[in-house]
Amino acid sequence: MSRNQIATSARTAGTPEDYARFGIEEQAIKPWEDGLRTDGSAGTYEWWYFDAHLDDGAKLVVVFFTKEFSDINRPVTPAIRIDLTLPDGSQEDRLVEFDPRTFTASTEGCDVRIGDNVFTGDLHTYTIRGDAEGISFDVTLTGQVPAWRPQTGHFVFGEQGEEYFAWLPSVPQGHVEATYSANGRTSTTTGVGYHDHNWGNAPMLKLMHHWYWARGAAGPYSVIASYITAEKAYGYAEMPIFMLARDGKLVADDSNKITFEELGSYTDSVTGKPVGNVTRYTYTDGDERYLVTWTRHTDIAATRMADDIKGPKKVAAKLAGFDGAYLRFTGEVRIERYQGEKRVEDYTDEALWELMYFGKART
């Protein structure tokens, strides 16, 4: 087998052999899957993510990292990222590293501690609490949609699938009770939230060129959708992900039935990356179709990853031509259901989504 043939393999792992390899069951997600999955060694990374749309108009994102994925060859260097959009639209963002000795995480379930900051739960109810550089949060997230994953939840690269990125949406949608403080003001409110868990054993910028990831809820529906494009070495292989639930029950999740569209493309002025102003997933199952469309209204983040790298590694990244970018948007999600050509349901609501762009813009 040629070197080129070995390099071009990228797929969502879902064979019986894949389930056996990762030690998980096809239809049963266990609490340990949301526990610590890596040992912190060089080349590994892991994070636990939460976001919420709050009823007072605020938006909150909290991430607990074992280490930042832009520098995964160092030992465990725990960090917390907070992105808080206040009701008036102003933005408060923090990225704070902590002493590695303050980090603990269970392998039996989600119980992550970084200093006095806590991210703990059981695939249904979570407590997420912390304080970093003048921003504090105390959240309870209660699942309304059961934990889910796309097949094994692992995306494998290389002929033997030896390198991987893994993803577990532990709470695809949940009810949020939150108290947060910023600039000396404290607010208590409710909202809708989401939690997932990510880990891997190879640099993402080596494996993936870019991805869209989105979630939303409208009417009785909740949805998670992503479209991953692998790096050039893997033939820019495309891996769609889609989960749609109605009244808390799964109704669609077969990625083979997805068509993805990126419409109204423009070049972001900060990052130089091409962005779809509208992204649409069409799920076709016989005579029934679902159209899920995200329409961008506001950018709440547009950053070049090299700007977050500090010290000599920042210079090295620039010399190497690294120009990865991260963009986060808010806007509207629209969920439509068709039977034949007849539209039988149509719902819209607010939504949050992102574009992670590791590679150079493709022409």
NUTOR-700012 format. One line per field, with one value per residue (C-alpha): residue number from 1; z, x, y; residue in one letter. Coordinates in nm, 4 decimals. Example, Ala and Ser with C-alpha at 12.3 -4.5 7.8 and 13.67 -1.06 7.14 Angstrom:
// residues 2
seq	1 / 2
Z	0.7800 / 0.7140
X	1.2300 / 1.3670
Y	-0.4500 / -0.1060
type	a / s
This chain:
// residues 363
seq	1 / 2 / 3 / 4 / 5 / 6 / 7 / 8 / 9 / 10 / 11 / 12 / 13 / 14 / 15 / 16 / 17 / 18 / 19 / 20 / 21 / 22 / 23 / 24 / 25 / 26 / 27 / 28 / 29 / 30 / 31 / 32 / 33 / 34 / 35 / 36 / 37 / 38 / 39 / 40 / 41 / 42 / 43 / 44 / 45 / 46 / 47 / 48 / 49 / 50 / 51 / 52 / 53 / 54 / 55 / 56 / 57 / 58 / 59 / 60 / 61 / 62 / 63 / 64 / 65 / 66 / 67 / 68 / 69 / 70 / 71 / 72 / 73 / 74 / 75 / 76 / 77 / 78 / 79 / 80 / 81 / 82 / 83 / 84 / 85 / 86 / 87 / 88 / 89 / 90 / 91 / 92 / 93 / 94 / 95 / 96 / 97 / 98 / 99 / 100 / 101 / 102 / 103 / 104 / 105 / 106 / 107 / 108 / 109 / 110 / 111 / 112 / 113 / 114 / 115 / 116 / 117 / 118 / 119 / 120 / 121 / 122 / 123 / 124 / 125 / 126 / 127 / 128 / 129 / 130 / 131 / 132 / 133 / 134 / 135 / 136 / 137 / 138 / 139 / 140 / 141 / 142 / 143 / 144 / 145 / 146 / 147 / 148 / 149 / 150 / 151 / 152 / 153 / 154 / 155 / 156 / 157 / 158 / 159 / 160 / 161 / 162 / 163 / 164 / 165 / 166 / 167 / 168 / 169 / 170 / 171 / 172 / 173 / 174 / 175 / 176 / 177 / 178 / 179 / 180 / 181 / 182 / 183 / 184 / 185 / 186 / 187 / 188 / 189 / 190 / 191 / 192 / 193 / 194 / 195 / 196 / 197 / 198 / 199 / 200 / 201 / 202 / 203 / 204 / 205 / 206 / 207 / 208 / 209 / 210 / 211 / 212 / 213 / 214 / 215 / 216 / 217 / 218 / 219 / 220 / 221 / 222 / 223 / 224 / 225 / 226 / 227 / 228 / 229 / 230 / 231 / 232 / 233 / 234 / 235 / 236 / 237 / 238 / 239 / 240 / 241 / 242 / 243 / 244 / 245 / 246 / 247 / 248 / 249 / 250 / 251 / 252 / 253 / 254 / 255 / 256 / 257 / 258 / 259 / 260 / 261 / 262 / 263 / 264 / 265 / 266 / 267 / 268 / 269 / 270 / 271 / 272 / 273 / 274 / 275 / 276 / 277 / 278 / 279 / 280 / 281 / 282 / 283 / 284 / 285 / 286 / 287 / 288 / 289 / 290 / 291 / 292 / 293 / 294 / 295 / 296 / 297 / 298 / 299 / 300 / 301 / 302 / 303 / 304 / 305 / 306 / 307 / 308 / 309 / 310 / 311 / 312 / 313 / 314 / 315 / 316 / 317 / 318 / 319 / 320 / 321 / 322 / 323 / 324 / 325 / 326 / 327 / 328 / 329 / 330 / 331 / 332 / 333 / 334 / 335 / 336 / 337 / 338 / 339 / 340 / 341 / 342 / 343 / 344 / 345 / 346 / 347 / 348 / 349 / 350 / 351 / 352 / 353 / 354 / 355 / 356 / 357 / 358 / 359 / 360 / 361 / 362 / 363
Z	0.0000 / -0.0955 / 0.1488 / -0.0228 / 0.0241 / 0.3963 / 0.4335 / 0.2747 / 0.5255 / 0.7498 / 0.8717 / 1.1534 / 1.3457 / 1.3581 / 1.2777 / 1.5329 / 1.5513 / 1.6339 / 1.9248 / 2.0568 / 2.0212 / 2.2271 / 2.4762 / 2.4351 / 2.3491 / 2.0440 / 2.2144 / 2.5726 / 2.6890 / 3.0333 / 3.2855 / 3.2589 / 2.8962 / 3.0304 / 3.2698 / 3.2060 / 2.8846 / 2.8414 / 3.0668 / 2.9987 / 2.8153 / 2.5258 / 2.2185 / 2.4090 / 2.4963 / 2.6541 / 2.7440 / 2.8904 / 2.7291 / 2.8302 / 2.6664 / 2.7375 / 2.5995 / 2.9073 / 2.9381 / 3.0352 / 2.6945 / 2.8097 / 2.6531 / 2.8501 / 2.7345 / 2.9841 / 2.8938 / 3.1288 / 2.9544 / 3.0550 / 2.8231 / 2.5305 / 2.2052 / 2.0343 / 2.2469 / 2.3252 / 2.3623 / 2.7040 / 3.0258 / 3.1853 / 3.2097 / 3.3186 / 3.1965 / 3.1991 / 2.9196 / 2.9807 / 2.7064 / 2.8510 / 2.6304 / 2.8554 / 2.7842 / 2.6489 / 2.3899 / 2.5552 / 2.5721 / 2.8665 / 2.7738 / 2.9919 / 2.9382 / 3.2625 / 3.3297 / 3.6723 / 3.8641 / 3.7428 / 4.1061 / 4.1388 / 3.8648 / 3.9381 / 3.7233 / 3.7765 / 3.5226 / 3.6452 / 3.5497 / 3.4921 / 3.8045 / 3.7025 / 3.9502 / 3.8613 / 4.1785 / 4.3308 / 3.9941 / 3.9413 / 3.6394 / 3.7583 / 3.6503 / 3.5610 / 3.1968 / 3.3220 / 3.5945 / 3.6057 / 3.8349 / 3.6689 / 3.9046 / 3.8940 / 3.9221 / 3.6952 / 3.6760 / 3.7878 / 3.6136 / 3.8250 / 3.7383 / 3.9199 / 3.6861 / 3.7164 / 3.3856 / 3.3717 / 3.0583 / 2.8461 / 2.5629 / 2.6485 / 2.5945 / 2.2355 / 2.0149 / 1.6402 / 1.6298 / 1.8551 / 1.8772 / 1.7406 / 1.4123 / 1.3076 / 1.0711 / 0.9011 / 0.7504 / 1.0948 / 1.2538 / 1.4898 / 1.5354 / 1.6509 / 1.7719 / 1.9986 / 2.0892 / 2.3296 / 2.3522 / 2.7103 / 2.7288 / 2.3761 / 2.5344 / 2.8946 / 3.1297 / 3.2909 / 3.6215 / 3.6400 / 3.8521 / 3.6975 / 3.7951 / 3.5879 / 3.6493 / 4.0012 / 3.8909 / 3.9659 / 3.7726 / 3.8349 / 3.5471 / 3.3595 / 3.0040 / 2.7649 / 2.7705 / 2.6243 / 2.7376 / 2.5449 / 2.6065 / 2.3597 / 2.3597 / 2.1207 / 2.0658 / 1.7719 / 1.6844 / 1.5448 / 1.3009 / 1.1518 / 1.1146 / 1.0334 / 0.7902 / 0.9374 / 1.0841 / 1.1390 / 1.4610 / 1.5629 / 1.8044 / 1.8481 / 1.9622 / 1.7983 / 1.8812 / 1.9953 / 1.8209 / 1.9342 / 1.6954 / 1.6865 / 1.3520 / 1.2398 / 0.9160 / 0.9485 / 0.6589 / 0.7036 / 0.6124 / 0.2637 / 0.3592 / 0.4080 / 0.0789 / 0.2456 / 0.3463 / 0.4677 / 0.7799 / 0.8495 / 1.1919 / 1.2623 / 1.5548 / 1.5634 / 1.8561 / 1.8916 / 2.2405 / 2.3810 / 2.1570 / 1.8722 / 1.5249 / 1.2915 / 1.3204 / 1.0105 / 0.8643 / 0.5297 / 0.4777 / 0.5144 / 0.2464 / 0.3573 / 0.1980 / 0.2693 / 0.1272 / 0.1041 / 0.1611 / 0.2567 / 0.3801 / 0.7476 / 0.7838 / 1.1076 / 1.0284 / 0.6484 / 0.6461 / 0.4174 / 0.6132 / 0.5140 / 0.6128 / 0.5934 / 0.6584 / 0.5868 / 0.6599 / 0.4651 / 0.6058 / 0.3553 / 0.4700 / 0.1992 / 0.1485 / 0.4614 / 0.4735 / 0.7446 / 0.6556 / 0.9346 / 0.8471 / 1.0499 / 0.9493 / 1.0951 / 1.2636 / 1.4916 / 1.5404 / 1.9085 / 1.8425 / 1.5539 / 1.6663 / 1.5136 / 1.7225 / 1.6954 / 1.8933 / 2.1974 / 2.1834 / 2.4148 / 2.4198 / 2.1741 / 2.0463 / 1.9110 / 1.6934 / 1.5860 / 1.4905 / 1.2752 / 1.1101 / 1.0335 / 0.8688 / 1.1177 / 1.0730 / 1.2429 / 1.3399 / 1.5593 / 1.4881 / 1.6901 / 1.5733 / 1.6996 / 1.4826 / 1.3899 / 1.3452 / 1.1339 / 1.1443 / 0.8698 / 0.8115 / 0.4717 / 0.3598 / -0.0116 / -0.1310 / 0.1479 / 0.4456 / 0.7564 / 1.0332 / 1.0523 / 1.3672 / 1.4317 / 1.7359 / 1.8446 / 1.8014 / 1.8613 / 1.6340 / 1.5445 / 1.2700 / 1.3679 / 1.0869 / 1.1285 / 0.7656 / 0.5148 / 0.3213 / 0.0151 / -0.3194
X	0.0000 / 0.1368 / 0.2040 / -0.0628 / -0.3253 / -0.2463 / -0.2843 / -0.6259 / -0.8369 / -1.0731 / -1.4136 / -1.6659 / -1.5930 / -1.9027 / -1.8162 / -1.8531 / -1.4736 / -1.4742 / -1.7167 / -1.5014 / -1.1857 / -1.3226 / -1.5012 / -1.8452 / -2.1950 / -2.3884 / -2.7110 / -2.5955 / -2.3976 / -2.2445 / -2.1439 / -1.7734 / -1.7770 / -1.8071 / -1.5176 / -1.1474 / -1.0540 / -0.6887 / -0.3843 / -0.2558 / 0.0516 / 0.2094 / -0.0133 / -0.3395 / -0.6012 / -0.9437 / -1.2147 / -1.5657 / -1.7877 / -2.1100 / -2.3140 / -2.6490 / -2.8966 / -3.0328 / -3.3786 / -3.2448 / -3.0708 / -2.7241 / -2.5231 / -2.2686 / -1.9947 / -1.7711 / -1.4925 / -1.2681 / -0.9456 / -0.6734 / -0.4575 / -0.5197 / -0.5452 / -0.3055 / -0.0183 / -0.0919 / 0.2655 / 0.3087 / 0.2000 / -0.1385 / -0.1863 / -0.5478 / -0.7376 / -1.0872 / -1.2394 / -1.5419 / -1.7268 / -2.0101 / -2.2310 / -2.4275 / -2.7883 / -2.6740 / -2.4551 / -2.1203 / -1.8688 / -1.6627 / -1.4125 / -1.1528 / -0.8940 / -0.7154 / -0.4512 / -0.4198 / -0.1526 / -0.1561 / -0.1600 / -0.5121 / -0.6527 / -0.8420 / -1.0839 / -1.2598 / -1.2462 / -1.5835 / -1.7926 / -1.7801 / -1.6212 / -1.3638 / -1.2033 / -0.9658 / -0.8850 / -1.2194 / -1.3951 / -1.6265 / -1.7759 / -1.9608 / -2.2611 / -2.4096 / -2.5326 / -2.8502 / -2.7866 / -2.4731 / -2.3268 / -2.0891 / -1.9408 / -1.6418 / -1.4783 / -1.2066 / -1.0763 / -1.3941 / -1.6429 / -1.8291 / -2.0961 / -2.3044 / -2.5104 / -2.7377 / -2.8045 / -3.0800 / -3.1066 / -3.4227 / -3.2788 / -3.0843 / -2.7088 / -2.6209 / -2.3192 / -2.2657 / -2.1959 / -1.8882 / -1.8355 / -1.4825 / -1.3546 / -1.0525 / -0.7696 / -0.5078 / -0.5470 / -0.5574 / -0.7520 / -0.4623 / -0.5292 / -0.8663 / -1.0849 / -1.3773 / -1.6998 / -1.9836 / -2.2894 / -2.3731 / -2.6670 / -2.7890 / -3.0426 / -3.1242 / -3.2914 / -3.0541 / -3.0731 / -2.7879 / -2.6414 / -2.3573 / -2.1647 / -1.9663 / -1.8503 / -1.9888 / -2.3411 / -2.5082 / -2.7986 / -3.0065 / -3.2038 / -3.3019 / -3.2464 / -3.1634 / -2.8210 / -2.5942 / -2.2909 / -2.0426 / -1.7061 / -1.4143 / -1.0780 / -0.8148 / -0.4631 / -0.3354 / -0.3231 / -0.6593 / -0.4904 / -0.3144 / -0.6391 / -0.9081 / -0.9162 / -1.2296 / -1.5684 / -1.9065 / -2.0789 / -2.4261 / -2.7036 / -3.0489 / -3.4055 / -3.7285 / -4.0819 / -4.0783 / -3.7443 / -3.3832 / -3.0940 / -2.7170 / -2.5409 / -2.1806 / -1.9902 / -1.6254 / -1.3816 / -1.0583 / -0.7184 / -0.5685 / -0.3668 / -0.6999 / -0.8453 / -1.0591 / -1.2928 / -1.6292 / -1.7964 / -2.1494 / -2.3113 / -2.6802 / -2.9117 / -3.2752 / -3.5077 / -3.8774 / -4.0258 / -3.7051 / -3.7056 / -3.4634 / -3.6216 / -3.3194 / -2.9457 / -2.8288 / -2.5417 / -2.5782 / -2.9085 / -2.7594 / -2.6942 / -2.5043 / -2.5161 / -2.3074 / -2.4787 / -2.4017 / -2.0289 / -1.8117 / -1.4547 / -1.4292 / -1.2298 / -1.0529 / -0.9505 / -0.9487 / -1.1536 / -1.4492 / -1.7738 / -2.1219 / -2.3765 / -2.6347 / -2.5714 / -2.8343 / -2.8672 / -3.1268 / -3.2190 / -3.4029 / -3.5702 / -3.7952 / -4.0865 / -4.0037 / -3.7525 / -3.6202 / -3.4550 / -3.2543 / -3.1170 / -2.8904 / -2.8906 / -2.6157 / -2.7122 / -2.4179 / -2.0556 / -1.9706 / -1.6164 / -1.3706 / -1.0186 / -0.6930 / -0.5595 / -0.2010 / -0.3028 / -0.3727 / -0.0317 / 0.2234 / 0.6021 / 0.8423 / 0.5739 / 0.3822 / 0.6797 / 0.7238 / 0.3563 / 0.3783 / 0.7001 / 0.5316 / 0.2444 / -0.0171 / -0.3297 / -0.6029 / -0.9192 / -1.2246 / -1.5571 / -1.8772 / -2.2145 / -2.5645 / -2.8701 / -3.1757 / -3.2338 / -3.5294 / -3.6565 / -3.8937 / -4.0512 / -4.1837 / -4.3938 / -4.3345 / -4.3506 / -4.5850 / -4.4387 / -4.6153 / -4.4092 / -4.2076 / -4.0421 / -3.7774 / -3.5801 / -3.2442 / -2.9338 / -2.5584 / -2.2954 / -1.9268 / -1.6719 / -1.3344 / -1.0835 / -0.7417 / -0.6297 / -0.5545 / -0.8518 / -0.9197 / -0.9663
Y	0.0000 / 0.3416 / 0.6206 / 0.8292 / 0.5568 / 0.5388 / 0.9157 / 0.9484 / 0.7545 / 0.9543 / 0.8380 / 0.8269 / 0.5067 / 0.2868 / -0.0750 / -0.3571 / -0.3617 / 0.0104 / -0.0388 / -0.3213 / -0.1142 / 0.1755 / -0.0502 / 0.1050 / -0.0173 / 0.0928 / 0.1970 / 0.2562 / 0.5581 / 0.5109 / 0.7816 / 0.6871 / 0.8058 / 1.1625 / 1.1055 / 1.1570 / 0.9729 / 1.0742 / 1.0523 / 1.4037 / 1.2779 / 1.4651 / 1.4662 / 1.4254 / 1.6872 / 1.6966 / 1.9445 / 1.9674 / 2.2333 / 2.4092 / 2.6831 / 2.8452 / 3.0960 / 3.2705 / 3.4185 / 3.7617 / 3.7853 / 3.6779 / 3.3960 / 3.1966 / 2.9579 / 2.7737 / 2.5276 / 2.3271 / 2.2136 / 1.9689 / 2.1801 / 2.4104 / 2.2178 / 2.4607 / 2.3241 / 1.9604 / 1.8374 / 1.9955 / 1.8227 / 1.8901 / 2.2670 / 2.3143 / 2.6173 / 2.7606 / 2.9648 / 3.1882 / 3.3752 / 3.5836 / 3.7980 / 4.0343 / 4.1320 / 4.4709 / 4.2924 / 4.3681 / 4.0853 / 3.9576 / 3.6843 / 3.5128 / 3.2407 / 3.1535 / 2.8874 / 2.7230 / 2.5364 / 2.1712 / 2.0589 / 2.2006 / 1.9719 / 1.6487 / 1.4493 / 1.1172 / 0.8335 / 0.7006 / 1.0037 / 1.3757 / 1.5226 / 1.7825 / 2.0231 / 2.3056 / 2.4948 / 2.5891 / 2.5557 / 2.2575 / 2.0755 / 1.7651 / 1.5566 / 1.2194 / 1.2463 / 1.4154 / 1.6762 / 1.8924 / 2.1561 / 2.4014 / 2.6573 / 2.8886 / 3.2291 / 3.3693 / 3.7247 / 3.8977 / 3.6660 / 3.4122 / 3.1568 / 2.8977 / 2.6796 / 2.3781 / 2.1992 / 1.9361 / 1.7227 / 1.7304 / 1.5177 / 1.1981 / 1.1754 / 1.0836 / 1.0257 / 0.9761 / 0.6007 / 0.5526 / 0.9286 / 0.8830 / 1.0256 / 0.8240 / 0.9118 / 0.6960 / 0.3500 / 0.1892 / 0.4734 / 0.5224 / 0.8952 / 1.0186 / 1.3036 / 1.2065 / 1.3855 / 1.3055 / 1.5350 / 1.4412 / 1.6859 / 1.7727 / 2.0081 / 2.0920 / 2.3375 / 2.5875 / 2.7701 / 3.0186 / 3.2938 / 3.4925 / 3.8037 / 4.0520 / 4.4079 / 4.3982 / 4.3057 / 3.9727 / 3.8198 / 3.5097 / 3.3633 / 3.0459 / 2.9302 / 2.6495 / 2.4819 / 2.2165 / 2.0148 / 1.8043 / 1.6379 / 1.6238 / 1.4490 / 1.3170 / 1.1898 / 1.3962 / 1.7669 / 1.8724 / 2.1098 / 1.8047 / 1.6083 / 1.8636 / 2.1514 / 2.3111 / 2.2373 / 2.3962 / 2.3014 / 2.4192 / 2.3491 / 2.4921 / 2.4396 / 2.5528 / 2.4475 / 2.0821 / 2.0184 / 2.0257 / 1.9765 / 1.9312 / 1.9475 / 1.9564 / 1.9283 / 1.8284 / 1.8618 / 1.6645 / 1.8053 / 1.7814 / 1.4716 / 1.2930 / 1.4133 / 1.6790 / 1.3949 / 1.5229 / 1.3850 / 1.5129 / 1.4823 / 1.5328 / 1.4701 / 1.5840 / 1.5165 / 1.5946 / 1.6262 / 1.4799 / 1.1698 / 1.1049 / 1.1247 / 1.1518 / 1.0812 / 0.8901 / 1.0947 / 0.9144 / 1.0966 / 1.4469 / 1.7083 / 2.0202 / 2.3663 / 2.6765 / 2.9869 / 3.3579 / 3.3098 / 3.6069 / 3.6569 / 3.7471 / 4.0690 / 3.9661 / 3.6078 / 3.6078 / 3.2865 / 3.2126 / 3.1936 / 3.0860 / 3.3481 / 3.0685 / 2.6985 / 2.4346 / 2.0638 / 1.8637 / 1.5235 / 1.3040 / 0.9837 / 0.8464 / 1.0834 / 1.2817 / 1.5682 / 1.7963 / 2.1268 / 2.2877 / 2.6312 / 2.8602 / 3.2283 / 3.4479 / 3.7753 / 3.8638 / 3.7611 / 3.7137 / 3.5877 / 3.6147 / 3.5353 / 3.4213 / 3.1351 / 3.2585 / 3.5675 / 3.3447 / 3.1784 / 3.3380 / 3.3652 / 3.2009 / 2.9635 / 3.2613 / 3.3555 / 2.9935 / 2.9681 / 3.2770 / 3.1601 / 2.8287 / 3.0133 / 2.8928 / 3.1020 / 2.8997 / 3.0848 / 3.0491 / 3.2196 / 3.2062 / 3.3360 / 3.3967 / 3.4174 / 3.2158 / 2.8462 / 2.7357 / 2.3772 / 2.2658 / 1.9250 / 1.8205 / 1.5271 / 1.5083 / 1.8680 / 1.9771 / 2.1625 / 2.0344 / 2.2016 / 2.5242 / 2.6631 / 2.9307 / 3.0446 / 3.1882 / 2.9739 / 2.9612 / 2.8042 / 2.8113 / 2.7715 / 2.6264 / 2.6773 / 2.5152 / 2.5072 / 2.7781 / 2.9144 / 2.6999 / 2.8730
type	m / s / r / n / q / i / a / t / s / a / r / t / a / g / t / p / e / d / y / a / r / f / g / i / e / e / q / a / i / k / p / w / e / d / g / l / r / t / d / g / s / a / g / t / y / e / w / w / y / f / d / a / h / l / d / d / g / a / k / l / v / v / v / f / f / t / k / e / f / s / d / i / n / r / p / v / t / p / a / i / r / i / d / l / t / l / p / d / g / s / q / e / d / r / l / v / e / f / d / p / r / t / f / t / a / s / t / e / g / c / d / v / r / i / g / d / n / v / f / t / g / d / l / h / t / y / t / i / r / g / d / a / e / g / i / s / f / d / v / t / l / t / g / q / v / p / a / w / r / p / q / t / g / h / f / v / f / g / e / q / g / e / e / y / f / a / w / l / p / s / v / p / q / g / h / v / e / a / t / y / s / a / n / g / r / t / s / t / t / t / g / v / g / y / h / d / h / n / w / g / n / a / p / m / l / k / l / m / h / h / w / y / w / a / r / g / a / a / g / p / y / s / v / i / a / s / y / i / t / a / e / k / a / y / g / y / a / e / m / p / i / f / m / l / a / r / d / g / k / l / v / a / d / d / s / n / k / i / t / f / e / e / l / g / s / y / t / d / s / v / t / g / k / p / v / g / n / v / t / r / y / t / y / t / d / g / d / e / r / y / l / v / t / w / t / r / h / t / d / i / a / a / t / r / m / a / d / d / i / k / g / p / k / k / v / a / a / k / l / a / g / f / d / g / a / y / l / r / f / t / g / e / v / r / i / e / r / y / q / g / e / k / r / v / e / d / y / t / d / e / a / l / w / e / l / m / y / f / g / k / a / r / t
